[in-house]
Amino acid sequence: MRSKAVDDIIAERQRLEQIGILPRTRRYRPSDLPKAAAAYALAGVPRYASDGWPELFWPWPKTRFRPGAARDNLVRAAALIVAEIERLDRLGPRLGNDDDDVV
């Protein structure tokens, strides 16, 4: 039996793919998805959110960063981490170390 949290992460992962945020439909630097996940994770912690930490990690134009409630931010962060793991799995053994490579 899965928890509601896991179901919500899966639903958010699918939603992100539908709106074209994920690497199957777009090309990103390898660090973009982990940075976006970190931004949303930090936005889920009021102390860090109020100090502006999430914006320091956000890899795209600031207008695209729209944090919400703490739980929603953490669900989105988890969905972005899943997307990054899937991207790495698609790369297989040819993982590069260059932060600016587009894959």
C-alpha positions in Angstrom: 0.0 0.0 0.0 1.4 3.4 -1.0 1.1 6.5 1.0 -0.7 9.6 -0.1 2.7 11.3 -0.3 4.0 8.8 -2.8 0.8 9.1 -4.9 1.1 12.9 -4.8 4.7 12.7 -6.0 3.8 10.4 -8.9 0.9 12.7 -9.9 3.1 15.8 -9.8 5.8 14.0 -11.8 3.2 13.2 -14.5 1.8 16.8 -14.3 5.3 18.2 -14.9 5.8 16.0 -17.9 2.4 17.0 -19.3 3.3 20.7 -19.1 6.7 20.1 -20.7 8.9 20.7 -17.7 10.8 17.5 -17.8 13.8 16.3 -19.9 11.9 14.1 -22.3 10.5 17.2 -23.9 13.2 19.8 -23.1 16.9 20.0 -23.0 18.6 21.2 -19.8 22.1 21.4 -18.3 22.6 18.4 -16.1 22.4 20.5 -12.9 19.1 22.2 -13.7 16.7 19.6 -12.3 18.6 19.0 -9.0 18.8 22.8 -8.6 15.1 23.2 -9.2 14.4 20.4 -6.7 16.6 22.1 -4.2 14.8 25.4 -4.7 11.4 23.8 -4.1 12.7 21.8 -1.1 14.0 25.0 0.5 10.8 26.8 -0.3 9.1 24.1 1.8 11.0 25.2 4.9 9.6 28.6 6.1 12.9 29.8 7.6 14.9 29.2 4.4 12.1 30.5 2.2 11.9 33.8 4.0 15.6 34.2 3.8 15.6 33.9 0.0 17.5 30.6 -0.3 15.2 29.0 -2.9 15.9 31.7 -5.5 19.6 31.2 -5.2 19.2 27.6 -6.5 16.5 28.2 -9.1 18.1 27.5 -12.5 15.6 29.2 -14.8 14.0 32.7 -15.1 12.6 33.7 -11.8 9.2 34.3 -13.3 8.8 30.5 -13.6 9.4 29.9 -9.9 6.1 29.8 -8.2 6.3 28.2 -4.7 3.1 27.3 -2.9 2.3 25.7 0.4 5.2 23.9 2.2 3.9 20.4 1.4 3.2 21.2 -2.2 6.8 22.5 -2.6 8.2 19.3 -1.1 6.1 17.2 -3.4 7.3 19.2 -6.4 10.9 18.9 -5.2 10.5 15.1 -4.9 9.0 14.9 -8.4 11.9 16.9 -9.8 14.3 14.5 -8.1 12.5 11.5 -9.7 12.8 13.2 -13.1 16.6 13.7 -12.5 17.0 10.0 -11.6 15.1 9.0 -14.7 17.4 11.3 -16.8 20.4 9.7 -15.3 19.0 6.2 -16.0 18.5 7.1 -19.6 22.1 8.2 -19.9 23.3 4.9 -18.6 27.0 4.5 -18.0 28.0 7.6 -20.1 27.5 10.0 -17.2 29.5 13.1 -17.7 30.9 15.5 -15.2 30.6 18.7 -17.2 27.9 20.9 -15.6 27.2 22.7 -18.9 26.6 19.7 -21.1 23.1 19.6 -22.6 21.5 16.1 -22.4 
